[in-house]
Amino acid sequence: MELSLSLGHVTSCSPQAIFKDPFRKGNNILVMCDCYTPAGEPIPTNKRHNAAKIFSNPEVSAEEPWYGIEQEYTLLQKDTNWPLGWPVGGFPGPQGPYYCGIGADKSFGRDIVDSHYKACLYAGINISGINGEVMPGQWEFQVGPSVGISAGDQVWVARYILERITEIAGVVVTFDPKPIPGDWNGAGAHTNYSTKSMRNDGGYEVIKAAIEKLKLRHKEHIAAYGEGNERRLTGKHETADINTFSWGVANRGASVRVGRETEQNGKGYFEDRRPASNMDPYVVTSMIAETTIIWKP
């Protein structure tokens, strides 16, 4: 399939993943494509191409990398670009009661969130949960566990579906990692990750070795983990400082968090808490796999 771009160039779209269309239903489908120049080179925004090469590497495919991505986002009032439920030109009460909150004074936009969840289920996306976040008007959905390149496909299509649903509702969705300055939580895309070796007995030692590799490439990962992340990764509001790598068990203030259950079982997964909400899931998932499996310090 060929498309003409606004600059007059022609690009070829290559279908890669198919989902059921939750808007038109019936036999209609949504197709995730990646795009190439007439010479067959991936266009600059085609991050799937390189990710697919990493995931097809024999070392990576043998490890069957699993991902669970926690996609946060903020709903905004269309005419003011101010968070949904906030008084125009003003602020709500301090953070605290909004996280997983209920009630018209604490939860804003649940109809959108539930519609998105149902639409993703219909589409065949492996969406595994939703919750209200710490900042009012901010929400999260989780995709996974997904294997390899499918994690990126599913997150991108889930984002598309969310944009369509907010359009219908007359609400704006933003993936800005710090939409409101000050004493308010930012928005991230925490990425949970495991390999076959991590999930098997003795996996905790594999996890610790992988985290050490991530530490050594901290700057490279931060550079690829989303735009404006320096406004979010301040060391406050459940984040680590952007310039310092840290990890810990059950530590929400660390760059990488290991769950207590993983420590107790001696195997499992870990959570990279650094990615911003606007990160490219193809870039983040493949880079984690490349660093922890292929890269040799």
N, C-alpha and C positions, 0 to 999 in steps of 0.2 A: 504494500500500500504506500502511495506517495502523497505528501502534503506540500503545498506551497507556503513558505514562511513569508512574513511581512516584508522581509528584505529582498524578496524575489527569488530566493534560493529554493531548491527542492530538497526535501528530506524524506528518507524512507523510514517507515514505521514497521517494526518487527513485533508481531504479537508474542507475548511471553506468558501471560496468565489470564485465565478466564474466570469471571464471577457472575452469578445470577444478578440481574438488574432489579433492585428492590423498588424502583420507581415505575418502570413500565411493566414489570413482571412478565408473565407468560413465558415465551421462548426467548425473550430479549436478554442480552448479556452485556456486561462491562468487560472491556478487554484492556489489560495493562500492556502497553507497548514500550519498547525502547527505540530510540531514533538515531539514524545514521545519515551522514552526508552522501551525495552521489558517489563519492569515492570509496564509500564503505567504512569511513571512520566514524566513531561515536561522536555525536555533537557534545559540546561542553557540559550540558546539563544531564547527559546520560551517564549517571553514576552506576547504573545497573550492570553495564558491560564489564567494568573492571571487577565489580563484586562477584559476578558470575564466574570470572576466571579464578578468583581466589577460592570460591566455594567448590569449584571443580578440581582443584588441586588434590591429588590422591591423599596427601597427608591430612587435609582438612576433611574431605568426604569420609575418610575412615573413622574420624572422630565424631561424626554425626552431631554437629553443633546445634544446640537448642537455644532458642531465645524467647524471652517474655518481655515485651516492651510496654512500659507504663507511660502512655501518651497524655500529658497534661495540656490543657488549653483554657482560654478565658473567653467568656461570652460578653459581648459589648452591645450597648444600646446603639442602634443604627445612626441616630441623629446627633449623638454626642460623643461617640467612641469612649464612653465611660462604662465601667462594668455593670452588667445586668444586676438589678436590685439595689444599686447604690443611688443615693440621692444626687440629683444633678448638681454638680459643683460642690458636692460635699462628700463626706465619708461615713461609712457604717460604723458600728461598734467595733472594738478591737477584735483581733483574731482569737479564736478559741472555740466558740460554739458552732462554727460553720462546717468543720471537718466531719464528713459523713452525717451532717445535720439533717434534720427534718423540720418542716413547718415553714409557713409563708414568710416568716421573718428571718429565716436562716438559709433556706434553700431556694435558689433562683435559676430556673431553666430546666427543671427536671423533665418536663414534657419533651424537650429537645433531646436530652440525654437518653431517655428511654426509647424514643423513636429511633435514634441512632443505633442503639444496642440491637433493637429488633431488626432493623434494616441490615446490619452487619451479619446477624445470624442468618437471615434469608439469603444474603449474598454468598454465604459459605466462608466468611472470614472467621478465623478461630478467635473470636472475641471472648474473653474469659471473665470480664467484670467491669464495673463502673463505680465511681464514688465521687461525692462532693469533696472538694479540696479545702485547704486551710484558709485561703483567701476567698471571701464570698464572691460568687460569680465564676469561680474557677472549678473545673471538673477534670476528671481523668477517666480514660478507658484503657483496658489492658488487652493486648493481643499476644497470644501464645498459650502454651509453648508451640513454637513454629520452628521448622528445621531449615537451616541454611538460607538460601536466597528467598524462600517463601515468606520469611519474616518481613523483608522490605516490601515485597509485593502487597502483602496484606495491610501493612501500616499505611502505605500510600493510598490504597483504595479506601480504607477506612476513613482517612482524612478527606478524600473526595466526597464520600457519602455524607460526612459531617458538614462539609461546606454546602452541599445541596440542601440538606435539611435546615440548616440555619438560614439559608436563602429563603426557603418557603416560610419560615417563621418570622422573617423580617429582622433577624438578629445577625450581628457580625461575629465571626469567630476569629481569634488571633492566636498564633502560636509564638508570640513574642515571649522570650524567656523572663522578662521583667516588665510587664505592661504598666505597672503602677510603682513609681519610685517610693522609697521610704520603708516603713516598718510593715511591709506586706511580703508574703512568700512569693517567690518567682515560680516559673513553670518549667519543668524539666521533662526528660524522656528517659527515666531510669531504665537501664538495659540489663536484664537478668540473663545469665549465660552459663552454660555447662557444656562439657564434652563427654563422650562416652567414658574416657578415663577418669573424669571427675565424678561421674555418677556411679562408678564401680568402687568396690572396696579399696581403701587406700587413696581415694580420690582427694581427700583433704590436702595431702602433700602436693598433689598435682595443682590444686587450686592455689596454694601458697606460692608455688613456682610461677604460675601464670600471673599472679598479682605482682610478683617481683619484676616480671617482664613489662607489665603495664607501667610500673613505676619508672623504669628506665626510659620509656618512650612517652612520658607524661606530656611533654610540650607538643609532640607531634599529634597526640590524640586530642588535646585541648584545641589545637588549631583546626581540627576536622570535626569538632563536636557541636557546631552551630554558631550562628552569628549573634553577637551581643551577650555572649555567655558571661563576660566579665562583669556585667551588671547583676548577674544572678549568683555567681560563685564568689561570695564575699566572706565566707566563714560564718555567716549568720543565716537564720531562717532555714535550718536543716541542710546546709551546704558546707562543703569544704572550701577553703581559699583556693582560688584558681591557680596560684603560683606554687602550691605545696601539695604533694601527693601524700595521702594517708589511707590506711585501711584499718578495719577493726570489726569485731563481732558485735552485731546488733547496734552499730554506731551510725546514726543518721547524719552525723556531722563529718563523716569520712568520705573520701573520694570513691572508695570501694567498700561495700559492706558485705560481710558474710553473716548468714543467718545462724541463730543459735542451734537450730536443728541440724544444719550442715556440720557445725563443729561437733555436736554430740554424736552424730552418726558416722563421722569420719569420711563423709562423701556428700555430694550434692552440687550446689551451684553458688555463684556469687552475683552481686549486683553492682554494676558500674553506674554510679550516681552522677557522673559528670555531664552526660549529654544534655544539651538544651532542648526545649520543646520543639524548636524549629530545625533540629538536626535532620540530615538525610539518613534514613534507616539503612539504605544500601551501604553508605560509607561507614557508618558506625558498626554495623554487624560484621561486615567483612574485615574491617580494620582490627576489631577485637580478635577475630579468628586468625588473621595473619600474624598479629603480634604474639598471641599465646601458643600458636601451633607451628607456624612456619619460621618465624623470625628467630635467628640465633644471635644472642648478645655478643 
